Amino acid sequence: MVERILDSLDLQPGLTVFEIGPGRGALTVPLLQRLPSLHVIEIDRNLASDLQARYGADGRLTVHCADVLKFDFCGAATGRLLVVGNLPYNISTPLLFHLLDHLDCIAQMVFMLQKEVAHRLSAEPGGRDYGRLSVMIQSRCAVQFLFSVPPAAFTPPPRVESAVVRLTPAAETAPLIKDRRLFADIVRTAFCHRRKTLRNALKGVVEEGIFENLGISAQNRPEDLPVSAYADLANALAAHKHSHDR
């Protein structure tokens, strides 16, 4: 499985590689065998010290003992980054949102996640897995579900299945979103009431006329709308607010 993860990486020249949550080095060691240098982010001081002592003697390994949810990826290295790791399952969703704020310097991300989260990342509109996380990630990245990882691949085996996904920032093909904060607010509000119709889920946020102008049925549920439609809603609402502010 480690070899499959490594083979999934597009190790282009000039990329700086960051590993999240190296632990005892199951992925760190083979990464160092393929790379001239590697950065790792580990919150556990003992594990960080052990990694530095065992693999940092030649200066190719840089250990950041830090909380990854507060880590400044773009400020930690020059150039474009490739981020890889077996993400801690309890913080995978907030971590993915944190990484969205650093896409200006990230070229690619390859993560092992709980399989349930991987399905949510790659979900299509209309399914039960499609939700806020799907829309927010797909509004910025191309998502590829690469392969499943059985519990037996771990020691001790977890009670959940895992999967590996590749996220590639896609500025050229991503929908144009003029106000990302407004977009995020609309998506969050809609999926807080995912069983309601859009008319009711976004009541007081989006006026009925905006749905009509965009050709979006207000009778749809939040899970029925593709990412592009959420972008259209946010852009139309931004324009509407701007015209009223003048």
C-alpha positions as CSV (number, residue, x, y, z in Angstrom):
1,M,0.0,0.0,0.0
2,V,2.9,2.4,0.8
3,E,4.3,1.7,-2.7
4,R,0.9,2.3,-4.3
5,I,0.7,5.7,-2.5
6,L,4.3,6.6,-3.6
7,D,3.5,5.6,-7.2
8,S,0.4,7.9,-7.0
9,L,2.6,11.0,-6.5
10,D,3.6,13.2,-9.4
11,L,7.1,14.0,-8.2
12,Q,7.9,16.8,-10.5
13,P,11.3,18.5,-10.3
14,G,11.2,21.6,-8.1
15,L,8.3,20.6,-5.9
16,T,8.8,20.7,-2.1
17,V,7.2,17.6,-0.4
18,F,5.4,17.9,2.9
19,E,4.2,14.8,4.8
20,I,1.4,15.3,7.3
21,G,1.4,13.0,10.4
22,P,4.5,10.9,9.7
23,G,4.2,9.0,13.0
24,R,6.9,6.4,13.2
25,G,7.9,6.9,9.6
26,A,6.1,4.2,7.6
27,L,5.8,6.6,4.7
28,T,8.7,8.9,5.6
29,V,11.4,6.4,5.0
30,P,10.4,5.3,1.5
31,L,9.8,9.0,0.7
32,L,13.3,9.8,1.7
33,Q,14.5,7.0,-0.6
34,R,12.9,8.8,-3.6
35,L,13.4,12.4,-2.7
36,P,16.4,14.8,-2.2
37,S,14.6,16.4,0.8
38,L,11.4,16.1,2.8
39,H,9.4,18.1,5.3
40,V,7.2,16.4,7.9
41,I,4.7,17.9,10.3
42,E,4.2,16.0,13.5
43,I,2.4,17.3,16.6
44,D,3.8,14.7,19.0
45,R,7.1,15.9,20.4
46,N,8.4,12.4,21.1
47,L,7.7,11.2,17.6
48,A,9.1,14.4,16.1
49,S,12.3,14.0,18.1
50,D,12.6,10.3,17.2
51,L,12.2,11.1,13.5
52,Q,14.8,13.8,13.7
53,A,17.3,11.5,15.5
54,R,16.8,8.5,13.2
55,Y,16.5,10.2,9.8
56,G,17.7,13.8,10.1
57,A,21.4,13.4,10.4
58,D,22.2,14.1,6.7
59,G,20.0,17.3,6.7
60,R,17.5,16.0,4.1
61,L,14.7,15.7,6.6
62,T,13.1,18.8,8.1
63,V,10.8,18.1,11.1
64,H,8.1,20.6,12.0
65,C,6.8,19.9,15.5
66,A,3.5,21.7,15.0
67,D,-0.3,21.6,14.9
68,V,-1.1,21.0,11.3
69,L,-4.4,22.9,11.6
70,K,-2.4,26.0,12.4
71,F,0.5,25.4,10.1
72,D,1.4,28.0,7.4
73,F,2.2,25.8,4.4
74,C,2.9,28.7,2.1
75,G,5.2,30.4,4.6
76,A,7.1,27.3,5.4
77,A,8.9,26.7,2.1
78,T,9.5,28.5,-1.2
79,G,8.0,27.2,-4.5
80,R,5.2,24.8,-5.1
81,L,4.3,22.1,-2.7
82,L,3.2,18.5,-2.9
83,V,1.4,17.5,0.3
84,V,1.0,13.8,1.2
85,G,0.0,11.9,4.3
86,N,-2.2,9.5,6.2
87,L,-4.5,12.1,7.7
88,P,-5.6,11.8,11.3
89,Y,-9.3,10.8,10.8
90,N,-10.6,12.9,13.6
91,I,-9.4,16.1,12.0
92,S,-9.5,15.3,8.3
93,T,-12.4,17.6,7.4
94,P,-11.1,20.7,9.2
95,L,-7.7,20.0,7.9
96,L,-9.0,19.9,4.3
97,F,-10.7,23.2,4.8
98,H,-7.4,24.6,6.2
99,L,-5.5,23.4,3.1
100,L,-8.0,25.2,0.9
101,D,-6.6,28.4,2.3
102,H,-3.1,27.5,1.0
103,L,-3.9,26.4,-2.5
104,D,-1.9,29.3,-3.9
105,C,1.3,27.3,-3.2
106,I,0.0,23.7,-3.4
107,A,0.4,21.8,-6.7
108,Q,-1.0,18.4,-5.5
109,M,-2.3,16.6,-2.5
110,V,-2.4,12.8,-2.0
111,F,-4.1,11.6,1.2
112,M,-5.2,8.4,2.9
113,L,-8.5,9.1,4.5
114,Q,-11.4,7.3,6.1
115,K,-13.2,5.8,3.1
116,E,-16.4,7.6,4.0
117,V,-14.7,10.9,3.7
118,A,-13.0,9.9,0.4
119,H,-16.5,9.2,-1.0
120,R,-17.8,12.5,0.2
121,L,-14.9,14.3,-1.6
122,S,-15.5,12.7,-4.9
123,A,-19.3,12.5,-4.7
124,E,-21.6,13.6,-7.6
125,P,-24.7,15.7,-7.1
126,G,-27.8,13.8,-6.1
127,G,-26.3,11.2,-3.8
128,R,-26.3,11.0,-0.1
129,D,-22.5,11.4,0.1
130,Y,-22.6,14.8,-1.8
131,G,-22.6,17.6,0.7
132,R,-20.7,20.7,1.9
133,L,-17.3,19.1,1.8
134,S,-17.9,17.8,-1.8
135,V,-18.9,21.3,-3.0
136,M,-16.2,23.2,-1.2
137,I,-13.3,20.9,-2.3
138,Q,-14.6,20.4,-5.9
139,S,-15.0,24.2,-6.3
140,R,-11.2,24.4,-6.0
141,C,-9.8,21.0,-6.9
142,A,-10.1,18.0,-9.2
143,V,-10.7,15.0,-7.1
144,Q,-9.6,11.4,-8.0
145,F,-10.6,8.4,-5.8
146,L,-7.5,6.2,-6.4
147,F,-7.9,3.0,-4.4
148,S,-9.3,1.5,-1.2
149,V,-7.1,0.4,1.8
150,P,-8.4,-2.5,3.9
151,P,-8.1,-2.5,7.7
152,A,-5.6,-5.3,7.5
153,A,-3.0,-2.9,6.0
154,F,-2.7,-1.3,9.5
155,T,-1.3,-2.5,12.8
156,P,-3.5,-2.6,14.8
157,P,-6.3,-2.8,12.2
158,P,-8.9,0.1,12.6
159,R,-12.6,-0.5,12.6
160,V,-13.1,1.5,9.4
161,E,-12.0,1.2,5.8
162,S,-9.6,3.7,4.3
163,A,-9.0,5.1,0.8
164,V,-6.4,7.1,-1.0
165,V,-7.4,10.2,-3.0
166,R,-5.6,12.8,-5.2
167,L,-6.6,16.4,-5.0
168,T,-5.2,18.7,-7.7
169,P,-5.9,22.5,-7.5
170,A,-7.7,23.3,-10.7
171,A,-7.7,27.1,-11.1
172,E,-8.2,27.0,-14.9
173,T,-11.2,24.7,-14.8
174,A,-12.8,25.6,-11.5
175,P,-15.9,27.8,-11.6
176,L,-15.3,31.5,-11.3
177,I,-16.3,32.6,-7.8
178,K,-16.2,36.3,-7.2
179,D,-16.7,36.2,-3.4
180,R,-15.4,33.1,-1.8
181,R,-16.7,34.0,1.7
182,L,-20.2,34.5,0.4
183,F,-19.9,31.2,-1.6
184,A,-18.9,29.4,1.5
185,D,-21.7,30.9,3.5
186,I,-24.3,29.9,1.0
187,V,-23.0,26.3,0.8
188,R,-22.8,26.0,4.6
189,T,-26.3,27.4,5.1
190,A,-27.8,25.1,2.3
191,F,-26.4,21.9,3.7
192,C,-27.4,22.8,7.3
193,H,-30.9,22.1,6.0
194,R,-30.1,19.5,3.3
195,R,-33.5,17.8,3.6
196,K,-35.4,21.0,2.9
197,T,-36.0,22.6,-0.5
198,L,-33.6,25.3,-1.6
199,R,-36.4,27.8,-1.2
200,N,-36.6,27.0,2.5
201,A,-33.0,26.1,3.1
202,L,-31.8,29.5,1.8
203,K,-34.8,31.5,2.9
204,G,-33.7,35.0,3.9
205,V,-30.4,34.5,2.0
206,V,-31.4,34.1,-1.6
207,E,-34.4,35.8,-3.0
208,E,-36.9,33.8,-5.1
209,G,-36.1,35.9,-8.2
210,I,-32.5,34.9,-8.2
211,F,-33.4,31.2,-8.5
212,E,-35.7,32.0,-11.4
213,N,-33.1,34.2,-13.2
214,L,-30.5,31.4,-13.0
215,G,-32.9,28.7,-14.1
216,I,-32.6,26.9,-10.8
217,S,-35.7,25.2,-9.4
218,A,-36.2,26.4,-5.8
219,Q,-37.9,23.0,-5.3
220,N,-34.6,21.2,-5.6
221,R,-32.8,20.1,-2.5
222,P,-29.2,21.3,-1.7
223,E,-27.8,17.9,-2.7
224,D,-29.2,18.2,-6.2
225,L,-27.2,21.3,-7.2
226,P,-23.8,20.9,-9.0
227,V,-20.8,23.0,-7.8
228,S,-21.3,25.4,-10.8
229,A,-24.8,26.2,-9.7
230,Y,-23.6,27.1,-6.2
231,A,-21.0,29.4,-7.9
232,D,-23.8,31.0,-10.0
233,L,-25.9,31.6,-6.9
234,A,-23.0,33.2,-5.0
235,N,-22.1,35.4,-8.0
236,A,-25.7,36.5,-8.6
237,L,-26.1,37.3,-4.9
238,A,-22.9,39.2,-4.8
239,A,-24.0,41.3,-7.8
240,H,-27.4,41.8,-6.2
241,K,-25.9,43.1,-3.0
242,H,-23.4,45.3,-4.9
243,S,-26.2,47.0,-6.8
244,H,-28.1,47.6,-3.6
245,D,-25.0,49.0,-1.9
246,R,-24.4,51.7,-4.5
